[in-house]
Amino acid sequence: MNQNAYGNAFSLKRHLWAQTLLCMKLTALLLFAACLHASARTYAQKVSLSGKNLSLEQVFEMVKSQTGYDAIYNPDLLKKTKCVSIHVKNMEIVDALQRCFLDQPVSFLIRHNTIVVTSKLEEKKVLTTNNKDPEEHIPVLEIKGKVLSETGEPIAGVSIGVKGTAKGTTTKEDGSFVIDANPGDVLVVSLVGHVPQEIAVTQNASLTIKLKQAANELEQVVVVGYGTQKKATLTGAISTVGPSDLTAVTTSDLSNALTGKLPGLRVMQIGGEPGTYNNDIDIRGWGTMLVIVDGVPRDDFQKIDPGAIASVTILKDASAAVYGLKAANGVMLVTTKKGQAGKAKITLNSSYGWQKMTEFPKPIRNAMDNLILKNEAALVAGNPLPFPDWEKYTGEDPDYPNVDWWGLTVRNTMPVTKNSLTVSGGGDKVTYFLTLGNLSQAGMYNTKSMDYNRYNFRSNVFAKITQNLTANVILSGMIDEKNSPYGSSSFDFFKQVWMQPGYEPIYANNTAPYYFDGQADRNPLAIINSDLTGFRKNQIKNYQTTTTLTYDLPFIKGLQVQGLFAYDMTYGHNKIWRKAYNEYKYDANADKYLATVLTSPTRLQQTLDETVYTQAQLSLHYKNSFSAARHHVEALLLTEGRNGTGTQFLAQRNFSLSALSQLDAGLSDNQIASGSDKVLAANQALVGKFNYDFLSKYLAEFSFRYDGSSLFPKATRWGFFPGFSVGWRINEESFIKDNLSFVDNLKLRFSYGKLGDNSDALGFEFLQGYVYPSGSYIFDGKSLTAGSAVKGLPNPNITWYTATTTNFGVDGDFWNGLLNFTVELFQRKRDGLLATRAIALPPIFGANLPQENLEGDISRGFEIVLGHSNRINDFSYNISTNFTYARARWMHRESALPGNSYLNWRNSSEDRWKDIQWGYGVVGQFQNQKEIDVSPVQNANGHSELFPGDIRYEDWNQDGMIDGLDMYPIARSVEPEMFYGLNLSGAWKGVSLNLFFQGASNYSMMPNEQLQGPLPWGRNSSAMFLDRWHHEDPLDFNSPWVPGKYPVSRDGFGFGPNKMPSTYWFQDVTYLRLKSVELAYSLPGTWVSKINSQQIRVYVNAFNLYTWKGKNITFDPEHRLSGDGSDGGYKYPLMANYNLGINVTF
Amino acid sequence: MNKIYKGVLILVITASCAILHGCKKNYLDKAPTNILTEDVLFSDRAAFNTHMAYLYAQLPFSNFFVDMGTYLSYKTDELVNCTQDQNPSVDPNNDWWVQGYKLIRDLNTLIEKLPTSTVFPGQQEMTQVLGEIKFMRAISYYNLAARYGGVPIITKVAQLPKSGNVSELYAPRDSESDVFKFIEAEMTEAIGMMSTASSFTEYRFNKWSGLAFKSRTMLYAASVAKYGEMQLNGTVGIPKSEAEHFWTSARDAAKEVIESGTYAAYNENSDKVLNYHNLFFDKSGTNRERVFVISYVWPLKGHNFDRNAAPFSHRGGVGYGGRFCPIFDMVESYEYVNDRNGALKLNNGGTPIEYADPADLFKDKDPRMFASVLFPGSPWKGTTLKIYAKIIEGGVEKDGHGADGITQPEATSTGFYLSKWQDPAPPRPIDNNSSDADRICIRYAEVMLNYAEAELELNNEPEARKYVNMIRRRAGIEELSSAISMDDYRQERKIELAFEENRYWDLKRWRVYDKVLNNKDTYALWPVYNKDKEVYTFEKHMLPPGKFTRNFTANLYYNRVPDAVIQTNPLVVQNPGY
């Protein structure tokens, strides 16, 4: 048998009791090994077995259910065995098994409550073991082996012990180990954060052991506020993901890799523009959360290479109270990877991918379709037809152009490449993790004038300076640079390209380079040409250091003192180069090109922007157990301070020379220089945390933070934020332990805490004075005097607002991973939200009022996580799904007294859901003139402008006319109330497949501007409006109507009354999307080792692959195009990514 | 070894303590970089001046140069925005109640605090500035009264009630008559304080611009008294008996300006068209028609008038254009030089008249029309505007599609463009904020007309006619020899001050708005180009009623008091008809 394959195939049938034993009492086991060992022989158990044609597996099940004895075997070995028929009562276990093993090609032995099945080769020895001390009589075997991770990388530092003995070793840097053992001994393979394995020693074997990461296992250590904690003893609502979840998708934005993975975390994409990182991210729908990277608040976590991340944790309840003033919206903790002792490991990861826009509205892409709409609009308006000769616009005759502007300007696929090199390793004293990465991503313009490049560097060095003193230094640096054309933010570009009619030529007189001066404000091709119209270059350099010194105080066991200092600097450099250029019209009579000068004069604006944050922490940490490990105590006292400073400088010059884009080459006339220091909030805090658990069964935690912020005046700047949580691990109680052995874990949790928030505070609201600059005026006809406005009344009492969070949770794990679940019920009640009282005061008072702590709201919801993982021979798989629901309502909202009960009903927000959308009900679309004639009066102009196809509103109050009084709540707003994810992953030998689905529901969207009506400013239209009501003969008003989806075409964004907020436009944008798929293959070790590599893994993955949504939704529902009504839908499209990658480790 | 790490440890602890606690005293005390304290403001002249700049910028001179949405001429019978629906019922500055009282509070604060401050070295300057501040307050009240009628007169800086009971801040509306009398008294006092000396500029209030505004204000009050009706016990409306007082006050204020000789009607160019057009561009001292002006200086502060007004083929690179389109009736209102009937000669007994040059249709029109309106065939920036709605080619009539309209998007739909503040030779390409023509808020011609109107209402027709004729003479059209009627006067005011946002207020105060814009259809001039004969004919074309028909109902003479005002101050009553 091939040795590697043997190792892979060596599957352990582990049983629950043994596993619990391992999980919970491994340490104790080792300590008391000798004692247990001594009793092994004399420990007699009786069993009763009865049945015909039982497989040995069934026998083992019966034995286990009666004695708790576990059985360990190689399934291949058992395949050769015969079925047995047996009927015994209260027989010694050894004797009963002897009967079953008669004439079998295998043998067995019993060690420490475990039945080990061995091959017959050792039969003689086995038989002797039953009579004699095994240590003395069994020859010692030298067991060699290698420990690999799930992905096939060797793991150093794994402890290999012989069960029941003090013998042990750890793996070297290449994952290899050598240990002496006797046949029948059981090797225990364990590493923190991984599922321990037990392997029976059967022969002189070379083993390859795959150690599974304990992603959902209770032994897993989770990063929590200012520390770590075993998952089993957690009492807060905390979710965490490890690196394998983050690297299964290749994306430039880390938050995309988190979407749907952490129950309670909501991530919605806003656009796919390279280098923008503008996803909407929050916890339980609560608003911007605090993000802590390696212990320090840092807000650019999206740019960290997922390969450098060890874990991401979110704190969703009172467990966040240790973060005080900024914790009300939850906290995200990002921890980066550390090196592990062992030989240097070099990993190279490279991927190449293509981006392709997901479903996105497109304009009409030919001239004739557009001209038909224009003619129809003129027809119904009673105007002469503007293009009776529309059929000539085929593009064949240069006088009748037909241009596909969309096709000319937009790329179909855009490349993205990603490379990273990681070196990690170390010795006893020093470990290191170094990574260098690069991301390069192209934008969507055909001129290739948009691209983004990011370079990351990260070094994490951990040094043991003396026995008790350790130092950890994390350095990270990042440079990113985005280039884009001057004249086209995605807003400008889509606005122009959607409305640019196809009947206009690219070039005047069809002659390059005379860009035609058409109806769009700028020629769409010219604005994406950086050489012609200028560029924007946006560079951000980011440098972060974190130094931590930890000292284990020698005089008190378990007491540690730690100091941390972080210095983060961000340096932004922006260059905006606007070039004057011409667009042309052609005068055929004079044979002359008439130029219009655009974006003149040529101008360079350069901005430098520097921000520095410093943070210092000093903490005392105590951890100990008492009374034979019955009482576990942990305590933390910490003080920290954080301060930010920054400065900004801007210079601008106009140019007569446009060949050099340097300020030096500009003119000094009308130059501008300005700048100012930034005032960034500082804070200072004292943090305390106390954990206690009794037998890991009854758990309790109390924490507090005394926090001060510079945003508030002296008297009110300090706040005290306490929280507590308790937990009860029911499975540790004997009534479960003894009766329901399939229950691995069952825990009830409750938490309650007060958290604060200052994020909406404007700052300096407690000061009086005049705000400069505010407005400006020219007093002398020559020079500008900047103005200063009265700041308004101060509020000397302004302070943080508080959130009271309550969370109740249940966790369960059953049948060793076959089922696990978590249910959370939560409520967050906020008081003292900042608002201005102005609307409650008579305007004749005349003053701007300051922010005051006036309003309140409440948010409630639940989360459910369900998981299942299993292994069938070589195939292991994992299913996990999560669901979050949250909805918020106002408790108190500042508003003026309503004039009457109707106004109260219509306008009040008091004690009302926050996401209500008002609008009109829609009966349908008018099918014919008769329906129009008998309908209620639809608008101020009666029925005079209506045609079949127009929207027929519901006369909700039945007063015979449609007006504002007919509006009622018809929809919910753009933030989804439900968010869900489903992860399916499977692995078979070297192949792994990971499918991830994610979706959202209970929200809606209403399009506007060019997505709501055709012919904006009389120009082109969104292609969807071709599906419209129209006359059969587009030139004849009297021809019959042909129904369509949208109303009949009207010039200038369509007919106003059709566009009111109504159920016609508000669309439920529920979706489920196949967010990511990854198929990976690890090359067989024999091939890999030939090139001295430890692992070679190739993969293909895709992101945003497919979306299920309502059939009427013609855009990407996650994108929420113009969902907030202000952006006109001109958002950069979301991207689907397809990547090929390779991961090589040496 | 032990010593080393203990040393390091102590270092860490001391460093952290130093950072956290050593600076604790002011670690959390940060100073803003954008706030001038009250102490500084009331002791430093430059700092005080920044606040004055802010206050001047807050004055409610609707500035359609910057924000065309506020342009009051859209609401009148002068012009339309071809690209938008018309709705004359809404005052674009409807929020002025809130804004106005904010400004009034700032002014009240200064009136209380300035006299005891050390900003100014001498009493004289202090008096001048206090006069300006008082005058701003009076202008603010005028703008409230012209919109809402009577409003609460607040002259003290109110404090938040200690009891927390906001009802202590409630105040009822004073009568419209009292408000105008308060404005009159305040203006008189302020005018007395403001000097005519060296600090005189047209960009700040001074004695003369104060008097000029006073004549406008008093004319408004007098008209309301004479033509309006009293409602809500005088909360809106002024007793008829007070009309004469206000006419007299208006006349005296205007007369004082005239007699001072400070100003003169602009007459620097013998070409009457150029002269009238340049009046709005000439920033030099020779332009003595500028009484109160908001200044623009590119690139410090520019506006978008050229961008918004440009004919289609002359638009700047940023688009827009064609936002101001004078309507057919307005163009007909311009008289001929020697004929007071300005009707355009489209037909001869029903047969369209053929013109070889479309501009011939406008031959002999008032030079002020040529300086204010662009029409089919207008010369403009070296070209001739090609505006036509239809073409007849080979005997077939089809859509015209002229280079400058009609039916081009963003081109005129009335056949006309506004050129009053358009620069025929802009010094730079049209772009956002590329224009810097000054906005003249009140000019000498208006003062002369105000004087004429007051004299006419006070039955001094010869004096009124004299001033109307001075305006007509400067414009270059025939003078009126026989006694003029009120309609004659109003016709002259309409033309001389066309598009300058006076007409909106004039129609309101004369209480003729609901007659002038009574379900009024809007007409365009549709030129038809006969390509076969190379001649033009013209049609009077009605624009789509749904988009352009305007109506003004009688309740609109007073704005609706914002609901929030009444909800937060129950003593305030709503205006009639809402």
Contacts between the chains, C-beta under 8 A, distances in Angstrom:
chain1	res1	chain2	res2	distance
A	378	B	399	7.9
A	378	B	407	7.8
A	381	B	544	6.1
A	382	B	544	7.3
A	383	B	407	6.7
A	384	B	389	7.4
A	384	B	390	6.4
A	384	B	398	7.0
A	384	B	399	4.4
A	384	B	407	7.4
A	385	B	398	7.8
A	385	B	399	6.0
A	386	B	399	4.9
A	386	B	401	6.6
A	386	B	407	5.4
A	387	B	399	7.6
A	388	B	398	6.0
A	388	B	399	7.1
A	465	B	5	6.3
A	465	B	8	7.4
A	466	B	1	5.9
A	466	B	2	7.8
A	466	B	4	7.4
A	466	B	5	4.7
A	468	B	5	6.9
A	469	B	5	4.3
A	469	B	8	6.7
A	469	B	9	7.0
A	519	B	409	6.4
A	519	B	410	7.6
A	520	B	319	7.8
A	521	B	317	7.3
A	521	B	318	5.7
A	521	B	319	3.5
A	522	B	317	6.7
A	549	B	8	6.8
A	549	B	9	7.4
A	549	B	12	5.0
A	551	B	5	7.0
A	551	B	9	5.0
A	551	B	12	7.9
A	561	B	9	7.1
A	561	B	13	7.4
A	563	B	12	3.8
A	563	B	13	6.7
A	563	B	15	7.2
A	563	B	16	5.0
A	565	B	15	7.3
A	565	B	16	7.4
A	565	B	19	7.7
A	580	B	429	7.9
A	583	B	317	6.8
A	585	B	313	7.7
A	596	B	315	7.8
A	596	B	316	7.3
A	596	B	317	5.6
A	596	B	429	7.5
A	597	B	317	6.9
A	597	B	429	4.1
A	598	B	316	7.8
A	598	B	317	3.1
A	598	B	318	7.7
A	598	B	429	7.3
A	598	B	431	7.9
A	599	B	317	6.5
A	599	B	431	7.3
A	600	B	317	7.9
A	600	B	428	6.8
A	600	B	429	4.6
A	600	B	431	6.7
A	601	B	428	7.6
A	614	B	19	7.7
A	616	B	15	7.5
A	616	B	16	5.2
A	616	B	19	4.1
A	616	B	20	5.9
A	617	B	16	7.1
A	618	B	12	7.7
A	618	B	13	6.6
A	618	B	16	3.8
A	618	B	17	7.0
A	618	B	20	6.7
A	639	B	16	7.8
A	639	B	20	5.5
A	639	B	21	8.0
A	640	B	20	7.0
A	641	B	19	6.0
A	641	B	20	4.6
A	641	B	27	6.2
A	643	B	27	6.9
A	670	B	299	5.3
A	676	B	33	5.5
A	676	B	34	7.4
A	677	B	33	5.2
A	678	B	33	7.9
A	679	B	30	5.5
A	679	B	31	7.5
A	679	B	32	6.0
A	679	B	33	5.8
A	681	B	30	7.7
A	682	B	27	6.1
A	682	B	28	5.6
A	682	B	30	6.5
A	683	B	28	7.2
A	684	B	20	6.8
A	684	B	24	7.1
A	684	B	27	5.7
A	684	B	28	6.1
A	708	B	28	5.4
A	709	B	28	7.0
A	710	B	27	8.0
A	710	B	28	4.3
A	710	B	29	6.9
A	710	B	30	4.7
A	714	B	29	7.6
A	717	B	28	6.1
A	763	B	32	7.5
A	764	B	32	4.8
A	764	B	35	6.5
A	767	B	32	6.7
A	767	B	35	6.2
A	768	B	37	7.5
A	768	B	38	6.1
A	769	B	35	4.2
A	769	B	36	5.8
A	769	B	37	4.7
A	769	B	38	6.0
A	769	B	41	7.7
A	770	B	35	6.8
A	770	B	36	4.4
A	770	B	37	7.8
A	770	B	38	7.4
A	770	B	41	5.4
A	770	B	47	7.8
A	770	B	50	7.5
A	770	B	51	5.9
A	771	B	34	6.0
A	771	B	35	6.0
A	771	B	36	8.0
A	772	B	34	5.7
A	772	B	35	7.1
A	772	B	36	5.3
A	772	B	50	6.0
A	773	B	34	7.7
A	773	B	50	7.5
A	774	B	54	5.5
A	775	B	53	7.0
A	775	B	54	4.9
A	775	B	57	4.1
A	775	B	58	7.2
A	776	B	53	6.1
A	776	B	57	6.5
A	776	B	301	6.6
A	777	B	52	7.7
A	777	B	53	3.9
A	777	B	54	7.4
A	777	B	56	4.5
A	777	B	57	4.8
A	777	B	203	7.9
A	778	B	203	6.4
A	778	B	294	7.9
A	778	B	295	3.9
A	778	B	296	7.2
A	778	B	297	5.9
A	778	B	300	7.1
A	778	B	301	6.2
A	779	B	49	7.7
A	779	B	52	7.9
A	779	B	53	6.9
A	779	B	56	7.7
A	779	B	201	7.0
A	779	B	203	5.4
A	779	B	204	6.4
A	779	B	295	8.0
A	780	B	201	6.4
A	780	B	203	6.8
A	780	B	295	7.9
A	781	B	201	7.2
A	781	B	203	6.3
A	781	B	283	6.4
A	781	B	295	4.9
A	781	B	297	7.1
A	781	B	438	8.0
A	782	B	297	6.3
A	783	B	297	7.6
A	783	B	300	7.1
A	784	B	297	7.2
A	784	B	300	4.2
A	784	B	301	5.8
A	785	B	49	6.1
A	785	B	50	6.4
A	785	B	52	8.0
A	785	B	53	4.1
A	786	B	50	6.0
A	786	B	53	6.7
A	787	B	50	5.5
A	787	B	51	6.9
A	787	B	53	4.1
A	787	B	54	3.0
A	787	B	55	7.8
A	787	B	57	5.8
A	788	B	36	5.5
A	788	B	41	7.3
A	788	B	47	7.3
A	788	B	50	4.1
A	788	B	51	5.1
A	788	B	53	7.8
A	788	B	54	5.7
A	789	B	51	7.7
A	789	B	54	5.0
A	790	B	51	7.9
A	790	B	105	8.0
A	790	B	106	5.4
A	790	B	109	7.2
A	791	B	35	6.5
A	793	B	160	7.1
A	839	B	564	6.6
A	839	B	568	7.2
A	840	B	166	6.7
A	840	B	568	6.4
A	841	B	166	5.8
A	841	B	169	6.5
A	841	B	568	6.0
A	842	B	166	7.3
A	842	B	169	5.3
A	842	B	170	6.1
A	842	B	171	7.4
A	842	B	565	7.2
A	842	B	568	4.6
A	842	B	569	3.6
A	842	B	572	7.9
A	843	B	97	5.8
A	843	B	98	4.5
A	843	B	101	5.2
A	843	B	102	7.8
A	843	B	562	8.0
A	843	B	564	7.4
A	843	B	565	5.6
A	843	B	568	6.9
A	843	B	569	7.6
A	844	B	101	4.9
A	844	B	152	5.3
A	844	B	154	5.5
A	844	B	158	7.8
A	844	B	169	7.3
A	844	B	171	5.9
A	844	B	569	6.7
A	845	B	101	7.4
A	845	B	105	7.4
A	845	B	158	5.4
A	845	B	169	5.3
A	846	B	101	4.2
A	846	B	102	5.1
A	846	B	103	8.0
A	846	B	104	5.9
A	846	B	105	2.9
A	846	B	106	7.7
A	846	B	108	7.9
A	846	B	154	7.2
A	846	B	158	7.3
A	847	B	102	7.5
A	847	B	105	5.7
A	848	B	102	7.1
A	896	B	564	5.3
A	896	B	567	4.0
A	896	B	568	5.0
A	897	B	567	5.0
A	897	B	568	7.3
A	898	B	567	7.0
A	899	B	563	6.3
A	899	B	566	6.9
A	899	B	567	5.8
A	903	B	563	7.8
A	941	B	545	8.0
A	941	B	546	5.0
A	944	B	545	7.7
A	944	B	546	6.6
A	945	B	546	4.8
A	1017	B	83	7.2
A	1017	B	409	5.1
A	1017	B	410	6.2
A	1018	B	408	7.7
A	1018	B	409	2.7
A	1018	B	410	7.3
A	1019	B	409	6.2
A	1051	B	409	7.5
A	1052	B	83	7.0
A	1052	B	409	7.4
A	1056	B	85	6.9
